[in-house]
Amino acid sequence: MLGTVVGEQPADLVEPAAGGHRSHDHARTDGEVEHLGQQRVGADGAEAIDHDRAAEVPIIVAVTKVDREDADPTRARQQLVERGLVPEAWGGDTIVVDVAAPTGTGVDELLEAILLVAEVEELVANPKVPGRAFVLEANLDAGRGPVVTALVERGTMRVGDPIVAGGAWGKVRAMFDEHGNQVTEAGPSVPVTVLGLDDVPLAGDELRVAPSEKTARAVAEARAHRRRTANLKHPMSLAGGARLEDIFAMVQRGEVATLNLVLKADVQGSLEAVTDALRKLDQSHEEVRLSFVHRAVGGINASDINLAAVSNASVIGFNVRPDRQARELADAEGVEMRLYEVIYQVLADVQSALLGMLKPEFEEVVTGDAEVREIFSVPRVGRVAGCYVLNGTITRGSRVRFLRDGVVIWNGSISSLRRFKDDVREVQSGFECGIGLDNYQDLKQGDVIETYDLKEIART
């Protein structure tokens, strides 16, 4: 939670969202984004608070779910004491507030506590100086180029300002607030989406307004050169790489196995978080060396599969999917491809492979994919996607994954399937149909609806 005070008036409270503790902690550590930590602890059991303590910021604890019958706020406070956080009511210096979201209990008290601590800590910012922000997330959009989500820490950033972030530079072409509305400037404690950089920066990079475009370019090129030099000091060994499923057998034979990986993720923050987590796992196993052949943001394509094939690498996708050509090429080349949506699942799978404990797993079998070509609004139903089935068969009620530029943006099921005005059970490849998705309305032309089944396969 960032509680920045501008002049004598408290600014908006902004809490950067992140996909789990590892991503959250990575963003905080890299960019020192957080000034004040707010830890949510359920009254039915305390959660880990090490991430806020690692950030070395004041901590406010919100004990949630106090409206539940089995809630025990006293027990939650006892668990906090066990972790070194003593509530003010018990003679300590940690502010603890009981909160119930459905009834609004304690929400006002929590906000007042946050503003109080921000004022005591003198979290102030001058809006009249050149803007300085921290990159929370960054990704490459097919239509807009590099897209950066940043939180302004001090100063003011305006459209047209020359900017630099890590090894990327450019000029602010457009900015959007958290609601998607276009804005012309952003002051302290304001989260914005920024367009205009020439490359995708890393999560945690500092985004600064530069005196001129020439200066921004010079700084970015110098930083990019330093990063390339640093990477050359740690060359990757591509020879003799092993697939994930072969690692344990090599270790049993007494060989030192090299696990080559091609890693793709949906956004830069996720990419860095998964990379750091895997490197920490690598350090705990002397028999296995971990080598990243390629790391990038975006969907898995044929180029990734070709690279994995020549380097004997496994492809790991985090919240991204392969396109049809990549899937077919992976099958033809025998490239192992694993897809995940939770960081801990990645670590658990790699750890299990290293220990020889892989359990039977479910293999996803893609049954069909359809491209959205028109959007229709139907009374009492909502928005319906007019689609053309590209491959396979689309079946009503099947599991579905909604893709935009190769990135997974929604998972669910098909609620309705029609050919012209008739409800049908399935639609074959080469035909048009109308698809209604269960509780999802954000449809755009060019999106892909991918259906799949889960098939259990035994590990040998």
Summary of the structure (lengths in Angstrom):
residues: 460
radius of gyration: 24.7
end to end distance: 47.2
largest distance: 71.0
contacts: 1527
relative contact order: 0.09
helix: 26%
strand: 40%
